[in-house]
Amino acid sequence: AARAATRDLVANLVAAQENVRRDTARLKPGAPLPASLEVLDPPSLALRPMRPRRPMVIATGIVVGVLVGIVFGFLRGRPVRWTLRVAAFGVAGAVVAAALSFLIPDRFVSSMVLRLPPAEESALRAAISDSRLAEINRKFEIYPGDPAAGALAKMRESLRIVTLSPRRSNWIAVVVQFTGRDRYKAQRVLRDLVPEIAAAVRLKGDPATTPALQLLDSPSLPENPASPNRLSIAVLGLVLGSISGVVWRRRTAPA
């Protein structure tokens, strides 16, 4: 149903755009026609649902249920003061875990979308060479304290190139992403790569034809970090702290 609805929506958009082109040609002869609407990535058939992630929900329920059962079993029949101390351990674990999570650097992901012929994809990848990445690293100080070889390896790991459209079509959409600790630097890396990629594709293609490379989506400025998930870390600290409190109280309790 989701795929069919998307197909209908795309068909309506294409038909509306073609009507605009026909009306423009009829009412304004000789005027430039609006661009045609082209589907870069056809509606896909989803093989599995995005959510809910039932295996994860079931696993989480089992783990939480077991832990709650263990804690409840130890706390049953205990004095209120004993229970409060265990709860204090849990809160302390959550606070410590949340504080430690801020020692993990934020990771921001900036992305851009390019449109080009399938034959030019190799030129795009060749433009993002090791020498170019090393130059960008020195320019923006992405990894200033690392050796040149280590910084280059991290730059390459932080870069991701994904082809969205099938290569059998006349055009493909390519997503280029860079992950960094600074949101502004992550965006600048991609901005700095655009002229290099455009020059490489233009030199390989025919300069007299339509530009082979189009920037569909400019490098984004990420608002929120992609990682770490500090809430999950704090919850894990709460659970571990509670368990530690139970174990500690059992060992220190009088026989």
DRENFI-741121 format. One line per 10 residues: number of its first residue (from 1); for each residue x, z, y of N, C-alpha, C. Coordinates in Angstrom, 1 decimal. Last residue first. Layout:
BEGIN
NUM> X Z Y X Z Y X Z Y  ...
***
This chain:
BEGIN
255> 24.4 58.7 -11.3 24.0 58.4 -12.6 22.8 59.4 -13.0  23.9 57.5 -7.9 24.3 58.6 -8.9 23.7 58.3 -10.2  24.9 54.3 -6.8 23.9 55.2 -7.1 24.3 56.3 -8.1  26.9 52.4 -6.6 27.1 53.7 -5.9 26.0 54.7 -6.1  25.9 50.3 -8.0 27.2 50.9 -8.4 27.4 52.2 -7.8  23.5 49.7 -6.8 23.5 50.1 -8.2 24.8 50.8 -8.6  24.4 49.0 -4.2 23.6 50.2 -4.4 23.5 50.7 -5.8  25.7 46.6 -4.9 26.5 47.7 -4.3 25.7 49.0 -4.5  23.6 45.0 -5.8 24.7 45.3 -6.7 25.5 46.5 -6.2  22.0 44.9 -3.5 21.5 45.4 -4.7 22.6 45.9 -5.6
245> 23.8 43.6 -1.7 23.3 45.0 -1.4 22.7 45.6 -2.6  24.1 41.2 -2.9 25.3 42.1 -2.7 24.9 43.5 -2.5  21.6 40.2 -2.5 22.1 40.4 -3.9 23.3 41.4 -3.8  21.5 40.0 0.3 20.6 40.9 -0.4 21.0 41.2 -1.8  23.5 38.1 0.7 23.7 39.5 1.2 22.7 40.4 0.5  22.5 35.8 -0.5 23.7 36.4 -1.0 23.9 37.9 -0.6  20.2 35.5 1.2 20.1 35.7 -0.2 21.3 36.4 -0.8  21.5 35.2 3.7 20.5 36.2 3.5 20.3 36.5 2.0  23.1 32.9 3.3 23.7 34.2 3.6 22.8 35.4 3.4  21.1 31.0 3.0 22.0 31.3 1.8 22.7 32.6 2.0
235> 20.1 31.1 5.6 19.2 31.5 4.5 20.1 31.8 3.2  22.4 30.0 6.9 21.9 31.4 7.2 21.0 31.9 6.1  22.5 27.5 5.9 23.6 28.4 5.7 23.2 29.8 5.9  20.1 26.4 6.8 20.3 26.6 5.4 21.4 27.5 5.1  20.7 26.5 9.6 19.6 27.2 9.0 19.7 27.5 7.5  22.8 24.7 9.9 23.1 26.1 10.0 21.9 27.0 9.5  24.0 22.0 8.6 22.7 22.6 8.6 22.8 24.1 8.7  26.7 20.6 10.7 26.1 21.3 9.5 24.7 21.7 9.7  25.3 17.2 11.0 25.7 18.4 10.2 26.5 19.3 11.0  24.5 15.7 13.1 24.0 15.4 11.7 24.3 16.5 10.7
225> 23.5 17.0 16.2 24.5 16.8 15.2 23.8 16.5 13.8  21.5 15.2 18.6 21.7 16.3 17.7 22.7 16.0 16.7  21.9 12.8 20.0 21.5 14.0 20.7 21.7 15.3 19.9  24.2 10.1 20.2 23.4 11.1 19.4 23.1 12.4 20.1  23.8 7.2 21.7 24.4 8.5 22.0 23.6 9.6 21.3  24.5 4.0 20.1 23.6 5.2 20.5 24.4 6.4 20.9  25.3 0.8 21.0 25.8 2.1 20.4 25.0 3.3 21.0  22.3 -1.3 21.0 23.5 -0.8 21.6 24.0 0.5 20.9  21.0 -3.5 18.9 20.8 -2.1 19.3 22.2 -1.6 19.7  21.7 -6.2 18.7 20.3 -5.9 18.7 20.1 -4.4 19.2
215> 23.9 -8.4 19.8 23.8 -6.9 19.8 22.3 -6.5 19.9  24.9 -11.2 18.0 23.9 -10.6 19.0 23.9 -9.1 18.7  27.0 -13.9 17.5 26.8 -12.5 17.4 25.8 -12.0 18.5  27.1 -16.6 18.0 26.9 -16.2 16.6 26.6 -14.7 16.5  25.5 -18.4 20.5 26.4 -17.3 20.2 26.1 -16.7 18.8  25.0 -21.8 19.6 24.4 -20.5 20.1 25.3 -19.4 19.6  27.9 -23.9 20.0 26.6 -23.5 19.4 26.1 -22.2 20.0  30.5 -24.1 20.8 29.5 -24.9 21.5 28.1 -24.6 21.1  32.2 -22.6 19.3 31.9 -22.1 20.6 30.8 -22.8 21.3  31.6 -21.8 16.0 31.7 -23.0 16.9 31.3 -22.5 18.3
205> 33.5 -19.0 14.7 32.4 -19.9 14.8 32.6 -21.1 15.7  35.9 -17.6 15.2 35.7 -18.2 13.9 34.5 -19.2 13.9  35.6 -16.8 17.8 36.7 -17.6 17.5 36.5 -18.3 16.1  33.3 -15.2 17.6 33.3 -16.4 18.4 34.4 -17.3 18.1  34.2 -13.1 16.0 33.2 -13.9 15.5 33.1 -15.2 16.3  36.2 -12.0 17.7 36.5 -12.4 16.3 35.5 -13.4 15.8  34.7 -11.2 19.9 35.8 -12.2 20.1 36.1 -12.8 18.7  33.0 -9.3 18.8 32.4 -10.5 19.4 33.5 -11.6 19.5  34.8 -7.3 18.1 34.0 -8.0 17.0 33.4 -9.3 17.6  35.8 -6.6 20.6 36.7 -7.1 19.5 35.9 -7.9 18.5
195> 33.5 -5.7 22.0 34.2 -6.9 22.4 35.1 -7.5 21.4  32.8 -3.4 20.1 31.9 -4.6 20.4 32.7 -5.8 20.9  34.6 -1.3 20.1 34.7 -2.3 19.0 33.8 -3.5 19.3  33.8 0.3 22.2 35.1 -0.3 22.3 35.3 -1.4 21.2  31.4 1.3 21.3 31.4 0.4 22.5 32.7 -0.3 22.6  32.3 2.9 19.2 31.6 1.7 18.9 31.5 0.7 20.1  33.7 4.8 20.7 34.4 4.1 19.7 33.7 2.8 19.4  31.7 5.9 22.3 32.8 5.1 22.9 33.5 4.3 21.9  30.2 7.4 20.5 29.6 6.3 21.1 30.7 5.4 21.7  32.2 9.4 19.9 31.6 8.6 18.8 30.9 7.3 19.4
185> 32.5 10.6 22.4 33.6 9.8 21.8 33.1 8.9 20.7  30.1 11.9 22.7 30.4 10.8 23.6 31.6 9.9 23.1  30.0 13.7 20.6 29.0 12.7 20.6 29.4 11.5 21.5  32.7 14.7 18.6 32.2 14.6 20.0 31.3 13.4 20.1  33.3 14.3 16.0 33.0 15.7 16.4 32.4 15.7 17.9  31.7 11.5 14.4 32.8 12.2 15.1 32.4 13.6 15.5  31.1 8.4 12.8 30.8 9.9 12.8 32.0 10.6 13.4  29.6 5.4 13.4 30.9 6.1 13.5 30.5 7.6 13.6  28.3 2.4 12.0 28.1 3.8 12.4 29.5 4.4 12.4  26.6 -0.6 12.1 27.9 0.0 12.2 27.7 1.4 12.7
175> 24.5 -2.8 10.4 24.6 -1.5 11.0 26.0 -0.9 11.0  23.6 -6.0 10.6 24.6 -5.2 10.1 24.6 -3.9 11.0  21.5 -8.6 9.5 21.6 -7.4 10.4 22.6 -6.5 9.8  21.9 -12.1 9.3 21.9 -10.8 8.7 22.0 -9.7 9.8  20.4 -15.3 9.0 21.0 -14.3 9.8 21.0 -13.0 9.0  19.4 -16.9 7.0 20.3 -17.5 8.0 21.0 -16.5 8.8  19.6 -15.3 3.7 18.9 -15.7 4.9 19.9 -16.3 5.9  21.1 -14.3 1.7 20.6 -15.6 1.5 19.9 -16.1 2.7  21.8 -11.7 2.2 22.8 -12.7 2.6 22.3 -14.1 2.4  19.2 -9.6 3.5 19.8 -10.3 2.4 20.7 -11.4 2.8
165> 20.1 -7.0 5.9 19.4 -8.2 5.5 20.0 -8.9 4.3  22.0 -4.9 6.2 20.6 -4.6 6.0 19.9 -5.8 5.4  25.1 -3.6 5.5 24.4 -4.9 5.7 22.9 -4.6 5.3  27.0 -1.2 7.1 26.0 -1.4 6.1 25.2 -2.7 6.5  29.9 0.7 7.5 29.3 -0.7 7.8 28.3 -1.0 6.7  31.3 3.4 9.1 30.5 3.0 8.0 29.8 1.7 8.4  34.0 5.6 9.7 33.4 4.4 10.0 32.6 3.9 8.8  35.4 7.8 8.8 34.3 8.0 9.7 33.5 6.8 10.0  37.4 6.7 7.3 36.4 7.4 6.6 35.2 7.6 7.5  39.0 5.6 9.4 38.4 4.7 8.4 37.3 5.4 7.6
155> 39.8 8.0 10.6 39.0 7.0 11.3 38.3 6.1 10.4  41.3 9.1 8.5 40.0 9.8 8.9 39.2 8.8 9.8  43.4 7.3 8.4 42.5 7.5 7.2 41.2 8.2 7.6  44.5 7.7 10.9 43.9 6.4 10.6 43.0 6.5 9.4  45.4 10.3 10.7 44.3 10.0 11.7 43.7 8.7 11.4  47.4 10.0 8.8 46.2 10.9 8.5 45.1 10.6 9.4  49.2 8.3 10.1 48.6 7.9 8.9 47.3 8.7 8.5  49.9 9.9 12.4 49.3 8.6 12.5 48.5 8.2 11.3  48.8 13.4 12.1 49.8 12.3 12.0 49.1 11.0 12.1  46.6 15.0 14.5 46.9 14.6 13.1 48.1 13.5 13.2
145> 45.7 15.8 16.9 46.8 16.6 16.3 47.2 16.1 14.9  43.7 14.0 17.7 45.0 14.1 18.5 46.1 14.8 17.7  41.5 12.1 16.8 42.2 13.1 16.0 43.6 13.3 16.6  40.7 10.9 19.3 39.7 11.3 18.3 40.3 12.4 17.4  41.6 9.9 21.8 42.1 11.1 21.2 41.0 11.7 20.2  41.1 7.4 22.8 40.1 8.4 23.0 40.5 9.8 22.4  43.6 6.1 22.2 42.9 5.9 23.5 41.9 7.0 23.8  44.2 6.6 19.5 45.1 7.1 20.6 44.4 7.0 22.0  42.0 5.4 18.3 42.2 6.9 18.1 43.2 7.4 19.2  42.3 2.8 19.0 41.1 3.5 19.6 41.4 5.0 19.4
135> 44.6 2.2 17.6 44.6 2.1 19.0 43.5 2.9 19.6  43.7 2.5 15.0 44.7 3.4 15.4 44.8 3.4 17.0  41.8 0.4 14.9 41.4 1.8 14.8 42.4 2.8 15.3  43.6 -1.7 15.1 42.6 -1.5 16.2 42.1 -0.1 16.1  45.1 -1.5 12.8 45.8 -1.4 14.1 44.8 -1.1 15.2  43.1 -1.9 10.9 43.8 -0.6 11.0 44.5 -0.4 12.3  40.2 -3.7 12.3 41.5 -3.6 11.5 42.1 -2.2 11.7  37.7 -5.0 12.7 37.9 -3.6 12.7 39.1 -3.3 11.8  37.8 -7.7 12.1 38.0 -7.3 13.5 38.3 -5.8 13.6  37.0 -7.9 9.5 38.4 -8.1 9.8 38.8 -7.6 11.2
125> 34.3 -7.6 9.7 35.0 -6.5 9.1 36.5 -6.7 9.4  33.7 -10.0 11.1 33.3 -8.7 11.7 34.2 -7.6 11.1  34.5 -11.9 9.3 35.2 -11.8 10.6 34.9 -10.5 11.3  32.6 -11.5 7.3 34.0 -11.2 7.0 34.8 -11.1 8.3  30.3 -12.3 8.5 30.4 -10.9 8.2 31.9 -10.6 7.9  29.8 -15.0 8.9 30.7 -14.3 9.9 30.9 -12.8 9.6  28.1 -15.9 7.1 29.4 -16.3 7.0 30.4 -15.6 7.9  25.6 -14.9 8.0 26.3 -14.2 6.8 27.7 -14.6 6.7  25.4 -14.6 11.6 25.3 -15.4 10.3 26.0 -14.7 9.2  24.2 -11.5 13.0 25.1 -12.6 12.9 24.9 -13.4 11.6
115> 23.5 -8.6 14.9 22.9 -9.8 14.2 23.9 -10.9 14.2  24.0 -5.1 14.7 24.5 -6.4 15.1 23.7 -7.5 14.3  23.4 -1.9 15.9 22.9 -2.9 15.0 23.3 -4.3 15.6  25.1 1.3 15.9 24.7 0.1 16.6 24.3 -0.9 15.5  25.4 4.9 16.2 25.2 3.7 15.4 24.8 2.5 16.3  27.0 8.0 15.8 26.5 7.0 16.7 26.4 5.7 15.9  26.7 11.3 14.7 26.7 9.9 14.2 26.1 9.0 15.3  28.6 14.2 14.8 27.6 13.4 15.4 27.8 11.9 15.0  29.1 17.4 13.6 29.3 16.0 13.3 28.2 15.1 13.9  30.6 20.4 14.5 29.5 19.5 14.5 29.9 18.1 14.3
105> 32.8 22.4 12.5 32.6 21.5 13.6 31.3 20.7 13.4  32.3 25.7 11.6 32.2 24.3 11.1 31.9 23.4 12.2  31.8 27.9 12.9 33.2 27.6 12.8 33.4 26.2 12.2  29.2 28.4 12.7 29.6 27.8 14.0 31.1 27.5 14.0  29.0 29.6 10.3 28.6 28.2 10.4 29.0 27.6 11.7  29.6 32.2 10.8 30.7 31.4 10.2 30.3 29.9 10.3  27.1 33.1 11.8 28.3 33.1 12.7 29.4 32.2 12.1  25.5 32.8 9.5 25.2 32.0 10.7 26.4 31.9 11.7  26.8 34.7 7.9 26.8 33.2 7.5 26.5 32.4 8.7  26.3 37.0 9.3 27.7 36.6 9.1 27.7 35.1 8.8
95> 23.5 37.0 9.3 24.2 37.0 10.5 25.6 36.5 10.4  23.0 37.2 6.5 22.5 36.0 7.3 23.2 35.9 8.6  24.2 39.6 5.9 24.7 38.4 5.3 24.2 37.2 6.0  22.6 41.3 7.4 24.0 41.2 7.7 24.6 39.9 7.1  20.2 41.0 5.9 20.3 40.6 7.4 21.7 40.4 7.8  21.1 42.1 3.5 20.6 40.7 3.6 20.7 40.2 5.0  21.7 44.7 4.2 22.7 43.9 3.6 22.3 42.4 3.7  19.1 45.6 4.9 20.2 45.5 5.9 21.3 44.6 5.4  17.9 45.6 2.4 17.4 44.6 3.4 18.5 44.4 4.5  19.3 47.8 1.4 19.4 46.4 0.8 19.0 45.4 1.7
85> 18.3 49.7 3.1 19.7 49.4 3.1 20.0 48.1 2.4  15.6 49.7 2.5 16.0 49.3 3.8 17.5 49.0 3.8  15.7 50.7 -0.1 15.2 49.4 0.1 15.7 48.9 1.5  16.5 53.3 0.4 17.3 52.5 -0.5 17.0 51.0 -0.3  14.4 54.3 1.9 15.7 54.2 2.5 16.6 53.3 1.7  12.3 54.3 0.0 12.2 53.3 1.1 13.6 53.2 1.7  13.5 54.6 -3.4 13.1 55.1 -2.1 13.1 54.1 -1.1  12.2 52.5 -6.1 13.3 53.1 -5.3 12.8 53.7 -4.0  10.3 51.2 -7.5 10.4 52.6 -7.7 11.6 53.2 -7.0  12.0 48.2 -7.3 10.8 48.9 -7.7 11.1 50.3 -8.1
75> 14.4 47.0 -6.8 13.8 47.8 -5.7 12.6 48.6 -6.2  15.0 45.5 -9.0 15.9 46.6 -8.7 15.3 47.6 -7.7  12.9 43.7 -9.0 13.1 44.6 -10.2 14.0 45.8 -9.9  13.3 42.4 -6.6 12.1 43.3 -6.7 12.3 44.2 -7.9  15.7 41.0 -7.2 15.7 42.0 -6.1 14.5 43.0 -6.3  14.7 39.4 -9.3 15.8 40.3 -9.5 15.8 41.4 -8.5  12.7 37.9 -8.0 12.4 38.8 -9.1 13.4 39.8 -9.4  14.2 36.6 -6.1 13.2 37.6 -5.6 12.8 38.5 -6.8  15.7 35.0 -7.8 16.4 35.9 -7.0 15.4 37.0 -6.5  13.7 33.5 -9.1 14.6 34.3 -9.9 15.2 35.4 -9.0
65> 12.5 32.2 -6.8 11.7 33.1 -7.6 12.6 34.0 -8.5  14.7 30.7 -5.9 14.2 31.7 -5.0 13.3 32.7 -5.9  15.0 29.0 -8.1 16.1 29.8 -7.7 15.6 31.0 -6.8  12.5 27.7 -8.3 13.0 28.5 -9.4 14.1 29.5 -9.0  12.3 26.5 -5.8 11.3 27.5 -6.2 11.8 28.4 -7.3  14.4 24.7 -5.9 14.4 25.8 -4.9 13.5 26.9 -5.3  13.5 23.0 -7.9 14.7 23.8 -8.1 14.8 25.0 -7.1  11.2 22.0 -6.7 11.1 22.8 -8.0 12.3 23.7 -8.2  12.3 20.7 -4.5 11.3 21.8 -4.3 11.2 22.6 -5.6  13.9 18.8 -5.8 14.5 19.8 -5.0 13.5 21.0 -4.7
55> 11.9 17.3 -7.2 13.0 18.1 -8.0 13.6 19.1 -7.1  10.3 16.4 -5.0 9.8 17.4 -6.0 10.9 18.1 -6.8  10.4 15.8 -2.0 11.4 15.7 -3.0 11.1 16.8 -4.0  7.3 14.4 -0.8 8.2 15.5 -1.0 9.2 15.2 -2.1  9.4 11.8 0.5 9.1 13.2 0.4 7.7 13.3 -0.1  9.9 9.2 -0.3 10.9 9.9 0.5 10.7 11.4 0.4  9.3 7.9 -3.7 8.9 8.5 -2.4 10.0 9.2 -1.6  10.9 4.9 -4.9 10.6 6.3 -5.0 10.2 6.9 -3.7  10.9 2.2 -4.2 11.0 2.6 -5.6 10.6 4.1 -5.9  9.2 0.3 -2.0 9.8 1.6 -2.2 9.7 2.0 -3.7
45> 10.0 -2.9 -1.2 9.1 -2.1 -2.1 9.8 -0.8 -2.5  10.4 -3.9 2.2 10.9 -3.5 0.9 9.8 -2.8 0.1  9.9 -6.5 4.4 9.4 -5.3 3.9 9.8 -5.0 2.5  13.1 -8.1 5.3 11.7 -8.2 4.8 11.2 -6.8 4.4  14.9 -8.1 8.0 14.9 -7.4 6.7 13.5 -7.3 6.3  14.4 -9.9 10.1 15.8 -9.8 9.5 15.8 -9.1 8.2  12.1 -12.1 11.0 12.2 -10.9 10.2 13.6 -10.9 9.6  11.8 -13.3 14.3 12.4 -13.5 13.0 12.5 -12.2 12.3  10.1 -14.9 16.8 10.3 -13.7 16.1 10.7 -13.9 14.7  11.7 -17.0 19.3 10.9 -16.8 18.1 11.2 -15.5 17.5
35> 11.7 -16.5 22.8 12.4 -16.6 21.6 11.4 -16.4 20.4  9.7 -18.7 24.9 10.1 -17.3 24.5 10.8 -17.5 23.1  10.9 -21.7 26.3 10.0 -21.0 25.4 10.5 -19.6 25.1  11.3 -22.8 29.7 11.9 -22.3 28.4 10.9 -21.5 27.6  9.1 -25.5 30.7 9.6 -24.1 30.9 10.2 -23.7 29.6  7.9 -27.9 30.0 9.3 -27.9 30.5 9.9 -26.5 30.7  4.6 -26.9 30.9 5.5 -27.9 30.2 6.9 -27.8 30.9  2.9 -24.4 30.7 4.0 -24.6 31.5 5.0 -25.6 30.8  0.8 -24.5 28.8 0.5 -24.2 30.2 1.7 -24.5 31.2  2.0 -25.2 26.4 0.8 -26.0 26.9 0.6 -25.8 28.4
25> 4.1 -23.5 26.1 4.4 -24.9 26.0 3.2 -25.7 26.6  2.7 -21.1 26.1 3.7 -21.3 27.2 4.0 -22.8 27.2  1.1 -21.3 23.9 0.5 -21.2 25.2 1.5 -21.5 26.3  3.1 -21.3 21.9 2.3 -22.5 22.1 1.6 -22.5 23.4  4.2 -18.7 22.3 5.1 -19.9 22.4 4.2 -21.2 22.7  2.0 -17.1 21.7 2.6 -17.0 23.0 3.5 -18.3 23.3  1.7 -17.7 19.0 0.6 -18.1 20.0 1.2 -18.1 21.4  4.0 -16.6 18.0 3.9 -18.1 17.9 2.8 -18.5 18.9  3.5 -13.9 18.4 4.6 -14.5 19.1 4.5 -16.0 19.1  1.3 -13.6 16.6 1.1 -13.4 18.1 2.2 -14.0 18.9
15> 2.5 -14.1 14.2 1.5 -15.0 14.6 1.2 -14.8 16.1  4.3 -11.9 14.1 4.8 -13.3 14.1 3.8 -14.3 14.6  2.5 -9.8 14.0 3.4 -9.9 15.1 4.0 -11.3 15.2  1.1 -10.3 11.6 0.4 -10.3 12.9 1.3 -10.5 14.1  3.2 -10.0 9.8 2.5 -11.3 9.9 1.7 -11.4 11.2  3.8 -7.3 10.1 4.8 -8.3 10.5 4.1 -9.6 10.7  1.3 -6.2 9.2 1.8 -5.9 10.5 2.8 -7.0 11.0  1.4 -7.1 6.5 0.3 -7.5 7.4 0.7 -7.3 8.9  3.7 -5.7 5.6 3.6 -7.2 5.6 2.6 -7.7 6.5  2.9 -3.0 5.9 4.0 -3.5 6.7 4.0 -5.1 6.8
5> 0.8 -3.0 4.0 0.5 -2.7 5.4 1.6 -3.2 6.3  2.3 -3.5 1.7 1.3 -4.5 2.1 0.9 -4.3 3.5  3.9 -1.2 1.6 4.5 -2.5 1.7 3.5 -3.5 2.2  1.9 0.8 1.2 2.8 0.8 2.4 3.5 -0.5 2.7  0.8 0.0 -1.2 0.0 0.0 0.0 0.9 0.0 1.3
***
